[in-house]
């Protein structure tokens, strides 16, 4: 696969939202970015609170920018807050909370990231993983 198509992004989003609905999660915003951090698709459920789209984008962008999922990013930010505070201030686009997951194709090539916001970080990440699996791709949540 050369990258994430709109059809693939839709499958990821619908898989993530189906998982969230079945698990009883709060309304979510789901963003899929390509490997260059360009938005391919975004969907916000009815009732998702303000800023959820931006937070989801920040999670996906942070994962792409740092090369690891935002669960790992959050753990590293706790250990080295000065660097990560500077990173967040410099970029304005990094959200250190679980829910940003890198996406790889069957060959292991990085093709993008999904970011989800709306529930706890654990719930957001679980939905991201489910969405990536629904598309038959490989998730890389950690470093």
N, C-alpha and C positions, 0 to 999 in steps of 0.2 A: 504494500500500500504506500502510495507516494505521500499521503497526508490524510487529513480528516476532511471528508466531504460533508456537505450539508446533510445528506441522508444519514451518514454515520453519526454525526452530531445529534441529529433528531433521535436516533435509536438510543444513544447514551442518555439523553435527557429524559426520554419516555421511560427507559429502564430505571433510572434514578427516581423519577416521580412515582412510578408504580411501586417500587420498594418502599418509599416513604409513606405512601398511602396505606400499604398493607401493614406497615409497622406502627401506624398511628402517629407519625411525626407531624410537627407543626408545618405550616405552609412554607415552601422553599422557593428560592431562586437558584437556577442551575445555569452555569455558563460553560461553554466549551470553546477553548482557544486552540489555534494551531500551534505548531512548534515555534513560530515567530511571535507569539502572543497576540495574534490578530483574532478577533472574535469571529467564530463561525456561526454560533447560535446561542441564544439565551431565552429562557422561559422563566416567568415568575408566576407562581400559583396565586390564585385569588386569596387574599388575606395575608400574604407575606408582608412583613412590616417594611417600613422605610429603610433604605440603604442596602437591602439584601442583595440586589443586583451588583452594586459596587463592591460589597464585601466578598461576594462569590468571585467576582473578577479579580480582586486583590489576592484571594487565595490561589486561584489558578496562575496568575502572573507571578506570585511569589514562588510557587513550586517550579515554574519554568525558569525563572531567573536564578534560582539557587541550585537547581538540579536535583531536588528532592522534595518529597511531599511536605505539606504544611504541618503534619504531626511532628515530623522531625525538625522542621523549622521552629516550631514552638518550643520544643525541648532544647534546641541549641540557643534560642533567644533567652531562655531562663539561665543558661550557663554563661552566656556572654552578652549581657543586655546592652552594653555600650555599642558594640558593633551593630546589633540588630536595630537598636533605636536609631542609629545613624542611617542604616539602610532604609528603614521605613520613612524617615524624614527626607532622605535624598530622593527616593523614588516616588513616595506617596502612593505606592501601588502594591505593597506587601502586607498581607494580613496573617500573622502568626497564630493560626488556630486550625485544628484538623478540619479537613473538608476540601483541601486542594491536593489533587492526585495527578501525577504524571501518567500519560498514556503512551504505551509502546505497541508497535505492531508485532506480528508473529515472528519477525526477524530480530526483535529487540530494539528497533529504531525508534527513537523518540519522535512522536508525531503530534503531541499536544498535551493539554491538561484540561481537567474538569475542575470547576470550583463550585461549591454549594454552600449556601448559608440559609439559615432559618430556624434551625433547631440547635441542639448541642453540637459541639464539634464532632463528637463520636457518632452521632446520628447522621450528620452531614457527610462524614467520611464513609459510613456504611452505605449511604445512598449513592455516593460517587462510585464506590467499588462495584455496586450492583449494576449501575448504568454502564460502566466500562465492560463488565462481564456480559451484559445483554448484547453488546455490540461485537462480542467475540474477540476483544482486544485484551492486552495485558496491562494491569494496573501496577503502578509503582508508588505506593503510599509513603514509603520511608526512604532513607538514604542508602 
